[in-house]
Amino acid sequence: MLKNLEIPSMITEKKLKDLYKEMWTIRYFDEKVDQFFAKGMIHGTTHLCVGQEASASGSIAVIGGKDKIVSTHRGHGHCISKEGDINKMMAELFGRETGYCKGKGGSMHIADVEKGNLGANGIVGGGIPLAVGAALTSKMKNENYVVLCFFGDGATNEGSFHESLNLAAIWNLPVIFICENNQYGMSGSVKEMTKIEHIASRSEGYGIPGKIVDGLDMFEIMNTVHEAVEHARGGNGPTLIEMKTYRWKGHSKSDAKKYRTREEENEWRAKDGIKRFKDALIDAEVLTEEEAQQLQEEAKTSIEEAVEFAANSPEPSIERLEEDVFA
């Protein structure tokens, strides 16, 4: 308990402030990327997580340095929360040699194995079996790390989802399956694609706990994921957590969002997870308005510096174009 906040014991007052800054870093990163795509300064494609910052920050806040994450095609927030280097991330999107993949992989292939980020994935549901494999490694080698596996609501209709949950369940693997249900798989509403009301209900078919979380509530996220992490680390197997959230932007940079209404968008924007987190911290006397503004400005400055780093980095040379590329 910290100033009447119900939070896991490892979350200190400093950590709460860091998380507030981190959430703004994620938002400013993706908003900047969105601007550059619109101007034709970044090529390829990308999937932005503006509006979903809480699910990444809150989940990853309660795991340790040796624990792992597996990300998605909408993975910038996960990478930043797992101590990713925003300079390398921005450089990768700019196609520069100083990027995570030396400018050859782009948004959906960023990974930082040393930090425990096993990577984004361009295949819907493609990361779920990888998370199970990492969790199996942890169990077989007695390494005692847990794996957070992120995926969207669309992935839960893939065979990889069901096969992975079944395997993780019968082997009691230390993996937490986190469905970031942002209400749409591409242009299809989850209500049209899934018969059940809550994706978390699918946990019953595999005999594992299923939790439904407000994906815009940092405190609910931290407490729920922490409980699941302790459950997994204690040898009790996986948990399926459904985080009800919303992406403010389109599915990808080319999405005009014609399948949803402005009224719906405004309703979700009014629930902004960053603002809710700030208001709660101020009420708990962890932050002042002035401190919140300062942290927000620091986050914005870090993104501007990342842009400068990327813009001043060299492009891959023709001579080395085929290095690190496999077919």
N, C-alpha and C positions, 0 to 999 in steps of 0.2 A: 504494500500500500504506500503510495507516494502522493501526498496532498489529496487524499481521498480518491485517488485513481486506482482502479483495480487493474494491475498490470503484472506481468511476470517479474520475478525477482531480479533478473539480470538487466532489466530496463531502468537505467538511472535517469536522473534529471538531465544530465548532459546528453544521454542517448536520445531522449525525447526531442531535444533541440536539434540534434544532428539529423534525426528522422524528418523533422519539419523542413530543414534545408534540403535534404535528399529528395523529398517529394517535389519541391520546386525545381530542383536540378533535372529531374526526370521530365517534368512538364516543359521546362524551357528548352531542353534538348530536343524533344519531339516537335515543339512548335517551331523551332529554328529549322529543323530538317524539313518540315512542311513548307516553310517559306522558300527554301532553296529548291525544292522540287518544283514548286509553282513557277519559279524563275528559270527553270531549266539548267540550274547549276549542278544538280546531282542527278545521275542517271540510274536506270534500272527501276527497282520498285522498293517500297518500304511499307510497313504496317505500324501505325502510330498508336501509342497507348495513353494518349491524353484522356484524362478522366478516370483511368484505372490505376493511378499511382499508389493508392493505399494497399492494394492486394500484393504488390511487389514489396513495398517498404515494410509493411506490417508483418508479412510472412517471414521474410529473410532476416528481419531484426532479431528473431528469437532462436536462430541457429548459430552454431559456432563456426570458427574459421575452417575446421577440417570437414565440415558438412558440405554436401554437394547440392547443386541445383541443376535441373534440366529445363531449358527455356522453350520458347515457341517462336513462330514467325513474327509475333508482336512482342519482341523481347528486350527492347532497349531499357525498360524499367528494371527488369530482372538483373540485367548486367550491371547497371549502375548501383543497384542495391547490394550486389555481391562484390562491391569494391572495384568495379570495372573502371578502366582508365578512359575518361571521356575524351581525352585527346586522341587516343588510338581509335575510339569508336567513331568520332567525327571524321578522322582521316580515312577510315575505311569507307565511309559513305561518300567521301570525296574522291575515292579511288586512288589514294596515295600510298606510297611505299611504307609510310610510318603507321599504317592501319593494322588492325589485328590480323588481317589476312593479306597484308602487303598490298591492299587495294584491289584484290582480285575476287573477294568473296561477297562483299556487300553486306547489307543489313541482316540478312537471314542466316549468315554463317559465322557470326561473331561468337567466339568462345574464349575463355580464360581459365584453362585447366588448373594452373597454379593457384588461382583464387577459389577453385571449386566450382566454377561455372563450366559445365560440360557442353554448353553450346545451345545456340538457337537452332531452329530446324525449319526448313521450307516445306516439309511434308506435314500435312495435318495429321496429328496424332503420332508422328514419327518419333518424337522424343520419349514417348511413354515406355516402350520396350527398353530403351537405353537406360532410363531411370531404374527399371527393374533389374537390369544387368549390373548397374552400379551398386544397387542395394544388395544384390546377391554377393558381389565381391566383398562388400563390407562384412557380411555375415560369415562368409567362408574364411576370410582372413582375420576375423575378430578385430576389425579396425574401429568398430563402434561409431561409425559416422552414419548419419541419416541423409536421405535424399529427398528434396522437395521437387516434385514433378508438376510443372505448370502446363496447362493446355486449355483450349477454349471449349465452349459448349458444342461446337461442331465436331470436335474430335471424339466426343462420347458416342457417336454413331459409327465410329470406325471399329473394325475388328481388332485392331491393335490395342484399343482401350480395354475391351472385354477380356481378351487373352491375357493382357498384362495384369489386370486386377485379379483375375483368377489365380495366376501363377504366384503373384505376390502374397495373396491370401493363404494359399495352401502351404507356402514355405515360410510364412510369418516374416516377411522381409521388412527392413526398416525404411520404408518409403511412404511419403505422404503425397497423395494424389490431390492436386489443387486445380479444380475447374474454375477458371475465370469466366463465368457466364455473363458475357456482355450483351446478351439478348439476341445476337445475330451471328449466324455462320454465313459469312459473305453477305448476300442480300436476303437470306432466308431467316425469318423469325424462329427462335427456338420453339415457340408455341406451335408452329406448323411442322417442325421437324421431329419433335419428341412428344410422345403421347402422355407421359407422366408429367406432373406439375413440377417436381423437383428432381434434378439430376442426381442429387445426393441419395435419393431413394434407391438408386441402383446398387448401393453398397449392400443392401439386404441380400441380393442374389449371390454375394460372395462371402457373406458372413463376417463382414468387417464394419466398424463404426462409420456412419455417415453423418456429416454435420452441414447445416445450412447457415451461412454467415452473411451479414450485411457487408458487402465488399467495399463499402465506402466508410466503414467505421474502423479506424485504426486499432482501437482498444479491443473490440470484439475479434478482430483478425489476429492480433498478437496473442490473446488469451487462448483462442481456439487452436491455432497452429502450435503454440507451446504445449498444450495438452497432448496434441497428436504426436509431437516430437518426443515427448517423454514416454508416451505409450509405445512408440516404435523403438526408442533406444532401450527400453526395458525388455525387449524381446517379444513384444505382444503383437507385432505385425503392423500392417498399413491402416490408414484412415483415408476416406474420401471426403474432401471438403469442397462444397460448392459455394463460391463467392459471387453473390448477386451484384454485378457491377454494370458499367456502361461505357462504351467508347464514344467520345465526343466526335471524333473524325470518322471518315468512311472506312470501309474494310481495308482499302489500300489507297494509294495516292490518286488512282483513276476513278474512284467511287464517288458518284454524285449524291448518294444517299436518298434517292427518289423513293425508296421503299419505306420510309418512316416520316413522321410528321414533325413539324417545328414544335408543336405543343409537347410532344413526347420528349424531344431533345431538351426543351426548356425545363421540363419537369425534373429530368435527371441532372441537368446542370445546377439546379437549385440545391441539390443534395451534395454538392462538391465536397469530396473527401478531404481535400487540403484545408478548405475553410472550416469544416467541422472539427478537424484536428486542431487547428489554430485556436478556435473558440474554446475548445475544451482545455487546452493548455493555459490559456489566459484565465479562464475561470478557476483553474487549479493553482494559479499563481506561479506556474512554471515559466511562462513567457509574459512579456509586456508587449503592447502594440509596437513600441519602438524596436524591441529586440526581434520581433517577427519580421518587421520591415527590413531590418539589417540582414537577417538570414536570407530573406528573399532576394535582396540585392546581391549578396555574396554568391548565391546560386546563379543568378543571371550573369554576373561577371565571369564566373567559371566557364559558362557556355560560350561567351564571347571570346574568351581566351582559347578555348578549344577550336573555335572556328578559325581564329588567326593561326593556330598551330597547323591545322589541316590545310588552309589555303597556302601556307608557306612551305609545305612539305613537297618533296619531288614526286612526280608520277612514275609508275613502274617503267623501267627501260625496256625497249624492244628486245634487247639481247636476253633479258631475264624473264620474258613474258610467260614462258612455259614452265618455269620453275614452280615447284609446289602445286602443280596442277595435275590431277589424276583423272584417267578416263578408263 
